[in-house]
Amino acid sequence: MVVTAIDRSKADWQQRCILTDNIDKIFTRSVTLCNLDLLEYLVQIAKVYNET
């Protein structure tokens, strides 16, 4: 159950990064956006592990 939730949020994060990488051809902020998404993802994982 826990692993599935983490996998799903990781997939969401990867998708967002792919999208921002495509936008990067126009704007140069994708790295920052992906880093923020990664931070958010790590925070989610931390919360999940704290609950178990």
N, CA and C atoms as an extended XYZ file, in Angstrom:
156
Properties=species:S:1:pos:R:3:atomname:S:1:resname:S:1:resid:I:1 pbc="F F F"
N         0.838       -1.198        0.000 N   MET     1
C         0.000        0.000        0.000 CA  MET     1
C         0.881        1.259        0.000 C   MET     1
N         1.817        1.308        0.944 N   VAL     2
C         2.709        2.462        1.074 CA  VAL     2
C         3.568        2.614       -0.172 C   VAL     2
N         4.139        1.505       -0.645 N   VAL     3
C         5.020        1.539       -1.816 CA  VAL     3
C         4.251        2.032       -3.038 C   VAL     3
N         3.009        1.560       -3.194 N   THR     4
C         2.185        1.966       -4.333 CA  THR     4
C         1.985        3.479       -4.331 C   THR     4
N         1.691        4.034       -3.167 N   ALA     5
C         1.478        5.488       -3.056 CA  ALA     5
C         2.750        6.240       -3.443 C   ALA     5
N         3.894        5.742       -2.996 N   ILE     6
C         5.174        6.385       -3.327 CA  ILE     6
C         5.444        6.276       -4.818 C   ILE     6
N         5.224        5.081       -5.379 N   ASP     7
C         5.439        4.884       -6.819 CA  ASP     7
C         4.568        5.827       -7.628 C   ASP     7
N         3.325        5.974       -7.201 N   ARG     8
C         2.393        6.838       -7.928 CA  ARG     8
C         2.855        8.286       -7.877 C   ARG     8
N         3.265        8.767       -6.710 N   SER     9
C         3.712       10.161       -6.604 CA  SER     9
C         5.015       10.359       -7.383 C   SER     9
N         5.854        9.331       -7.415 N   LYS    10
C         7.094        9.428       -8.194 CA  LYS    10
C         6.764        9.531       -9.678 C   LYS    10
N         5.819        8.748      -10.138 N   ALA    11
C         5.404        8.802      -11.548 CA  ALA    11
C         4.846       10.184      -11.881 C   ALA    11
N         4.041       10.741      -10.967 N   ASP    12
C         3.502       12.092      -11.167 CA  ASP    12
C         4.629       13.107      -11.273 C   ASP    12
N         5.610       12.981      -10.382 N   TRP    13
C         6.744       13.893      -10.390 CA  TRP    13
C         7.513       13.771      -11.703 C   TRP    13
N         7.759       12.538      -12.162 N   GLN    14
C         8.485       12.323      -13.411 CA  GLN    14
C         7.722       12.917      -14.592 C   GLN    14
N         6.407       12.736      -14.607 N   GLN    15
C         5.593       13.300      -15.682 CA  GLN    15
C         5.699       14.818      -15.692 C   GLN    15
N         5.601       15.418      -14.526 N   ARG    16
C         5.704       16.879      -14.428 CA  ARG    16
C         7.069       17.344      -14.928 C   ARG    16
N         8.108       16.589      -14.601 N   CYS    17
C         9.447       16.959      -15.059 CA  CYS    17
C         9.563       16.835      -16.566 C   CYS    17
N         8.960       15.791      -17.137 N   ILE    18
C         8.979       15.638      -18.595 CA  ILE    18
C         8.268       16.825      -19.237 C   ILE    18
N         7.120       17.192      -18.684 N   LEU    19
C         6.372       18.336      -19.201 CA  LEU    19
C         7.193       19.614      -19.101 C   LEU    19
N         7.817       19.839      -17.956 N   THR    20
C         8.602       21.056      -17.792 CA  THR    20
C         9.845       21.031      -18.675 C   THR    20
N        10.390       19.834      -18.950 N   ASP    21
C        11.520       19.736      -19.877 CA  ASP    21
C        11.106       20.178      -21.270 C   ASP    21
N         9.878       19.821      -21.677 N   ASN    22
C         9.375       20.256      -22.983 CA  ASN    22
C         9.180       21.768      -23.015 C   ASN    22
N         8.645       22.310      -21.928 N   ILE    23
C         8.445       23.761      -21.821 CA  ILE    23
C         9.804       24.476      -21.828 C   ILE    23
N        10.832       23.772      -21.356 N   ASP    24
C        12.182       24.339      -21.279 CA  ASP    24
C        12.672       24.844      -22.632 C   ASP    24
N        12.151       24.287      -23.711 N   LYS    25
C        12.546       24.762      -25.039 CA  LYS    25
C        12.130       26.224      -25.231 C   LYS    25
N        11.126       26.651      -24.455 N   ILE    26
C        10.649       28.037      -24.525 CA  ILE    26
C        11.154       28.836      -23.322 C   ILE    26
N        10.987       28.252      -22.128 N   PHE    27
C        11.420       28.911      -20.889 CA  PHE    27
C        12.606       28.156      -20.289 C   PHE    27
N        13.354       28.804      -19.430 N   THR    28
C        14.552       28.183      -18.854 CA  THR    28
C        14.380       27.864      -17.372 C   THR    28
N        13.141       27.653      -16.938 N   ARG    29
C        12.885       27.416      -15.512 CA  ARG    29
C        12.697       25.943      -15.152 C   ARG    29
N        12.768       25.040      -16.109 N   SER    30
C        12.371       23.650      -15.864 CA  SER    30
C        13.187       22.997      -14.748 C   SER    30
N        14.478       23.294      -14.700 N   VAL    31
C        15.316       22.669      -13.679 CA  VAL    31
C        14.832       23.064      -12.286 C   VAL    31
N        14.536       24.346      -12.113 N   THR    32
C        14.041       24.830      -10.828 CA  THR    32
C        12.706       24.170      -10.482 C   THR    32
N        11.804       24.109      -11.465 N   LEU    33
C        10.499       23.502      -11.232 CA  LEU    33
C        10.638       22.035      -10.860 C   LEU    33
N        11.528       21.320      -11.567 N   CYS    34
C        11.733       19.905      -11.270 CA  CYS    34
C        12.337       19.722       -9.884 C   CYS    34
N        13.262       20.598       -9.516 N   ASN    35
C        13.857       20.502       -8.186 CA  ASN    35
C        12.814       20.739       -7.103 C   ASN    35
N        11.917       21.696       -7.340 N   LEU    36
C        10.845       21.946       -6.380 CA  LEU    36
C         9.919       20.747       -6.303 C   LEU    36
N         9.603       20.135       -7.443 N   ASP    37
C         8.765       18.943       -7.469 CA  ASP    37
C         9.446       17.794       -6.737 C   ASP    37
N        10.759       17.660       -6.920 N   LEU    38
C        11.505       16.604       -6.250 CA  LEU    38
C        11.481       16.807       -4.744 C   LEU    38
N        11.660       18.051       -4.313 N   LEU    39
C        11.584       18.364       -2.889 CA  LEU    39
C        10.218       17.986       -2.325 C   LEU    39
N         9.175       18.372       -3.046 N   GLU    40
C         7.805       18.059       -2.647 CA  GLU    40
C         7.620       16.547       -2.534 C   GLU    40
N         8.168       15.811       -3.502 N   TYR    41
C         8.099       14.354       -3.532 CA  TYR    41
C         8.808       13.748       -2.324 C   TYR    41
N         9.984       14.264       -2.002 N   LEU    42
C        10.735       13.756       -0.856 CA  LEU    42
C        10.003       14.036        0.450 C   LEU    42
N         9.351       15.187        0.521 N   VAL    43
C         8.554       15.527        1.702 CA  VAL    43
C         7.402       14.533        1.855 C   VAL    43
N         6.752       14.186        0.738 N   GLN    44
C         5.664       13.211        0.766 CA  GLN    44
C         6.151       11.875        1.288 C   GLN    44
N         7.303       11.434        0.814 N   ILE    45
C         7.879       10.163        1.271 CA  ILE    45
C         8.153       10.224        2.770 C   ILE    45
N         8.733       11.321        3.218 N   ALA    46
C         9.043       11.483        4.638 CA  ALA    46
C         7.774       11.371        5.480 C   ALA    46
N         6.685       12.006        5.008 N   LYS    47
C         5.419       11.939        5.725 CA  LYS    47
C         4.910       10.503        5.801 C   LYS    47
N         5.001        9.784        4.680 N   VAL    48
C         4.533        8.397        4.637 CA  VAL    48
C         5.315        7.544        5.631 C   VAL    48
N         6.638        7.696        5.657 N   TYR    49
C         7.456        6.898        6.562 CA  TYR    49
C         7.229        7.281        8.021 C   TYR    49
N         6.923        8.531        8.282 N   ASN    50
C         6.633        8.957        9.649 CA  ASN    50
C         5.317        8.356       10.148 C   ASN    50
N         4.371        8.140        9.220 N   GLU    51
C         3.077        7.575        9.592 CA  GLU    51
C         3.175        6.091        9.915 C   GLU    51
N         4.123        5.376        9.289 N   THR    52
C         4.223        3.923        9.490 CA  THR    52
C         5.077        3.581       10.691 C   THR    52
